[in-house]
Amino acid sequence: MSDFQDLIIHRLEDRINAGAMSAAAVRIEKTGDLLLDWAGGTSEFDLNSQPVNTGSIFHVASISKPMVTSAFVKLIEQGLVDAEDPVAKFVPEFAKNGKEAVTLMHCLTHSSGLPDMVPGNIELRKRNAPLSEFVAAACQTELLFPPGTDVLYQSSGILMLAEVAERVTGVPFREFLSTEIFEPAGMESSHLGWRPEFESRTVAAKTNMTNLAWRSGGYETENSEDTNNWNHNSLYWRNIGSPWGGVHTTTADIGRLMQIMLNHGVSSSGQKVFEPGTVRMLLSDYTAAQPLMTDEIRLRDGWGLGWRIQRLASDWAYGSAVPAGAFGHYGATGTVTWADPASGIIFVLLTNGLHSLEAATLKACGNIAAAALCAE
């Protein structure tokens, strides 16, 4: 095993032993060659729970977003919608409080002005509200800024894209996502929302009640809490299939999707999932070209259609050694993936730590891989 592989594994084992996460799985590929496929730890914060393996299924949170937008852009590919169409063209009740100018493109690029979460988000979750009530709340909300003038990460925009897709196709969005992306991509262990057959392979996410540390040969609860987190392990939240963060999947399945993006829409088995122009659409940096944004805003974040694009002059979401032009996303449940078109490197790291606490670990592992492999 090479130095970079040892460094990544040791870093993750240290965080598992410290109680920051109970499980981690990492997969690195280069132009179809598997360079690292490792998993360690246990499926829950309990030493007696089952050990994880490379086929374990993680709740990946916001890595769901580019999966959803990639499926949505299939509607553009098929001529059913245009990115400049207003959301209200398909969801008339959305045209309230100045939102009639919000387009599909604004939602795809986090430039809509919508808030991240809909008003009343916490109360909706507490009473196990269906997604339809989240959509209704998004339709009632006011914008934080005029569409196209700023960039603000917004889960509610992804929710509206899923609602538009349902109304255009007449198909439940989780079924649409499976039909358009997961099935043709060969992502057999991926689903928007949890499935009972995942039970024996599921890794429990860390919640605000499981902030644990290693003490004398076992995990013990610490007093600190991450009050911004949500219990991703509840049956309600597993099943609801939130478009902005509800996908359950594996490192191998994410690797398959990333390889398709690098292969201009074609899977390693030869299955065409996207037209080549669709991949170009998804991975173009739209933020840099927005005429209504200031130079400061245009330089701050790089967004394709749901995919975050690494920049030289912006926040290095994946680690400072990851090259400009890499695309990917990360999730609140302690997950990250990126791919570098220049070198063909694909990096997938899934943990059940919290991104708010373990971002440095995710970046460190990405830096180790990028420094060793992204020289081309």
Sequence and secondary structure as in RCSB ss.txt:
>XXXX:A:sequence
MSDFQDLIIHRLEDRINAGAMSAAAVRIEKTGDLLLDWAGGTSEFDLNSQPVNTGSIFHVASISKPMVTSAFVKL
IEQGLVDAEDPVAKFVPEFAKNGKEAVTLMHCLTHSSGLPDMVPGNIELRKRNAPLSEFVAAACQTELLFPPGTD
VLYQSSGILMLAEVAERVTGVPFREFLSTEIFEPAGMESSHLGWRPEFESRTVAAKTNMTNLAWRSGGYETENSE
DTNNWNHNSLYWRNIGSPWGGVHTTTADIGRLMQIMLNHGVSSSGQKVFEPGTVRMLLSDYTAAQPLMTDEIRLR
DGWGLGWRIQRLASDWAYGSAVPAGAFGHYGATGTVTWADPASGIIFVLLTNGLHSLEAATLKACGNIAAAALCA
E
>XXXX:A:secstr
  HHHHHHHHHHHHHHHTTS SEEEEEEEETTEEEEEEEEEBSSSSTTS B  TT BEE GGGHHHHHHHHHHHH
HHTTS  TTSBGGGT GGG  TTGGG BHHHHHTT S   SS TTHHHHHHTT  HHHHHHHHHH   SS TTS 
    HHHHHHHHHHHHHHH S HHHHHIIIIIHHHT TT EES  GGGGGGB     TT  EEEETTEEEE S  
 TT   TTSHHHHHH  TTT EEE HHHHHHHHHHHHTTTB TTS B S HHHHHHHHS  GGG TTS HHHHHH
  BSSS EE  SSS  TT TTS TT EEEEETTTEEEEEETTTTEEEEEEESS HHHHHHHHHHHHHHHHHHH  
 
